[in-house]
């Protein structure tokens, strides 16, 4: 109860009253030390609620004075609760990060954190759109925007749990002090003020000063945090949480991983643009892994759907176009002077690569050769013969430009099911046209197909033996430039996070500009392309993170690794010429907003990347020591 | 006093073709709006062929090329869908490709790139496309609809 007294007396008070905060007790308020943070929070809310209802001032205050039931005001907690419940503020919807955030989302991923828990940083922060991390200056609390109170807070204090902490003081000096001291600690801090959910770098509706509330770190705390506004801090925190969750999964600490996954989802809301989506997909993949949701993706519906997704990916960004154009250039050069050519495509899909090659063959000096195409594709769920339909379309096209065209489709579950006799024997032996025909020149083309074979041991070697048996003039291989196949789960996760963050960044950067540049009629299509591309990438993320064993087909490897594999299987590299480089460069110059794309040449192979990170690589190969291979194959 | 030799360009279509054949794409479009004669001249594929092949070393291939392009939709369409947008985009940022092409190199590459894109577009439109062919969307120009 009320007491004024010396320090000695208040100390005695404390013992008597069981842990009541002495400073407030001196003022006549009874607050438990353990409730301090909670009380502080509610005081903030109350101040805001009362302060902002200026228009209804009189009515409100008189209402408060007369109609409400107040509990003993010296018991601060319950009094605040009753006041707040009177306010009856309808919980505002959480503002979602729908406004594109044009920040570059280059987050330097930290090395694997030693502690499983992420560091929590609690700062009053300015919303900032600069990519450099500024330590923000603390702002006055009165600038809060009432609308930003998340529903979690107004609905009551139950969902916010603060760790057992000494009472937190409200002045800025201490905030700063605590911030610097806790940057590497893994314990949670009592939150000050209202946690505000919002998006960093947004327009005028956001408060200019915000305070992040605490985030409960540590295993199995079971608390749901209320989050952050400064997207810089939140972004770093998000990455930390993702890494922590992956580590928890690797250590089979599923309870911790579960808690962390939930935190990721909440944190991700505060981000904008690419980072939010990437985090969302990774969170989903982690959740699938934790809860062992099987099957990961319904394989029977897979092929048509993923073809469609890949088409959108083809249209929205230059990676696949780059792949097709550079591979075609290599094939064209290899076919120089040949009258009969045969291309074997390991991933036929919609056949978008071949019209350009046929056109180039048609226009070459000396006229077009006779062109044979063998397409490999997966079985279709609904018995439609997609391969045949694509073949018909290509035949129509070839007819238009007067190129002699033959087509053969093979349905195969896996490339390892192919035999050399299926692929090469007919034409090479010249069976149809008599024995004195010039042997046909063969090219094998694989765009993003070979990495799937790594899921089953020995499959890749078998396929490469088959390829060699066909005696191709050139083998073009396009693969993702990333290592998503080696090492521990955590290493794979980190790699994938880097890679797909960059990918999504490039989609964001390329597509916002392209959408701005596209006519209004097509802008909807541009957006749809991007969304579908994101889904396409999201499925890959899911596969990389959540699957194992034979199911994990997205086993990307780097150019260096493929170099090793190909040379071990008896191939030698063919340098892609400067023509391919120049054409690729010009192609990229056409993509609006494509300033970030970079073509680089590496060991005779071409890579396309976003800023400094290569994302896709084209390489060309031929059978090493052709004479030997010929005799060996017989 | 009436002059004896009045010269009207519309009486000399060959000359008109020669002159219009030296215009750039935008001006050709404008010229097509002048009168029926000019419009018909501007619709001739040969004019657009000359435009597409401008600065290309060797004049851009012979009758073989012509027949292929005609089969794909003609030079005028090629220019409208591909060559024009490509040249516009490239004019904006010469250094973006990472290398500095000579004028002939740039023209040659633009043309071959345009032909590839054109053929992809033509292919997309085959077989009664259920959806709008979208492979050239990335080249579309902005339209201010505010």
Interface residues (C-beta under 8 A of the other chain):
Chain A: X314 X315 X318 X325 X328 X351 X352 X355 X356 X358 X359 X360 X362 X363 X367 X389 X392 X393 X394 X396 X397 X400 X401 X402 X514 X516 X517 X518 X519 X520 X522 X525 X526 X529 X581 X582 X583 X585 X586 X587 X588 X589 X590 X591 X592 X594 X595 X598 X599
Chain B: X61 X64 X65 X67 X68 X71 X72 X85 X86 X89 X90 X93 X96 X97 X98 X99 X101 X105 X106 X109 X110 X112 X113 X115 X116 X117 X118 X119 X120 X122 X123 X126 X127 X132 X134 X135 X137 X138 X139 X140 X141 X142 X143 X145
